[in-house]
């Protein structure tokens, strides 16, 4: 005899086991195959970042293939421009800044001793500290820069950049909508509405942070680099790159870049208060543009990905899974944030939170006339 109605779904305990097992398999694969998956993760991140542009070109009348080809060509030209023009200058200025660190430290020591004669004492702790700063930066800074470059090149080799990543990004961008539809078709039907809603919220967070904040970082970094170089600051490109790279943390990028730029300007333009004022004005204007125009328009006010939570995710996944872990840290942090808000909302709507007394009024005892007599 056929069962009437719809069969009951799996118990919650069994569903939790399956989802937990899937998460465990994912983490194990990332741990064992992290380096192998890096080009595919990078290609997927690029495709996700560029998908809205492809969708917009499609709405303008282009086919998906044509839109993907145009975007790929433009990105190729941008990469060539960066490799030929920006990156060599950035490396050169970074090396020059490291080598100039001892002289900058000596100038700072001279500046302070002129105003604080007590620092002339050979036994002064501050004098010894200032003397050691430049030597430490010069000795360790070059090793650190070389180590970072070597590590980056070992993980993201030239072959990955030239061949694998562009090919992966091209095909993922070409079939992005089809892949999303295919994944949607595999969602358990009992939870399809909830999963779609949560996926939409995760996408909103990622779109706001990854697409929006990365765009802000690129614009802010380019603004600081170009304006500081036009102002004549010797290491303007490096300072702008640093300020733009950490702009995803509110105010931190402007503070770090401003302190570094103003400090360098004081040594380079000492006595030329107009030049120093221009550097200060550049960062004041940059902070105004970032806080009042770029961030509200490109990121929005309700991204829901707190900078501290993001830093924790980057540190944890980077420590456990290496570079591949850092690539998945932002999506995982966004997903966990959305899931935690969902779980919190479910808890607050449950009897465990509200209790029985708040869900139904306790009936008063009925007093009959004969009982009253």
Order of alpha helices (4+ residues) and beta strands (2+ residues): alpha-alpha-alpha-alpha-alpha-alpha-alpha-alpha-alpha-alpha-alpha-alpha-alpha-alpha
